């Protein structure tokens, strides 16, 4: 099943790129993305998109 949990918001690349790195880090923490502490802003954007099923 590929359905995402309705309680989790989904973001577009444009929305993520408009956020601060701190905001992206908070989202990555909520999504339990491994390695987030050493990621750049661009890597956080990619990791969040991947974690929510791509976009």
N, C-alpha and C positions, 0 to 999 in steps of 0.2 A: 504494500500500500504506500502510495506516494503522497497521501494527503498530509498537509502540515497541520499542526495544532492551531485551532482557531484563535487561541489566546495569544499566540505569538505574532507580533506585527511583522509585516514584510516590508522591505525597503527596496527602492530602486537604486541603481548605481548613482544617479544624479542626486538623490536625497542623501545617500551616504557621503558622497564627495563634498557636499555642502556642510557637513557636520565637522566639528572639531575632532582632533585625534582623541581627546579625552572622552568625548561622547561615543565615539566608535569603540574605544576600549571598554566602556561600560556595557555596550551592546554585546561585544565579544565575550565579556565576563558572564553576562546573562545566558549566552548561548554555549558557554563552557568550551570556547575555542582554544585548543592547545597551542602553546607557543605565542600567545597574544602579546606577552610583555616585551618581546623582542621585535615585534612587527612594526613596519613603517605604516603611515596612514594608508597608503595605497594597498599594502598587503592586508591590512585590516578590512578594507573595503572588499577586496577579493575574497577573503576568508568568510566574511559575513554573507556575501552573496552565495558562496558555495554552500555554507551551512544551511541556508534557507532554500536550497534547491536550485541555485543558479538563477541568473537573470540577464 
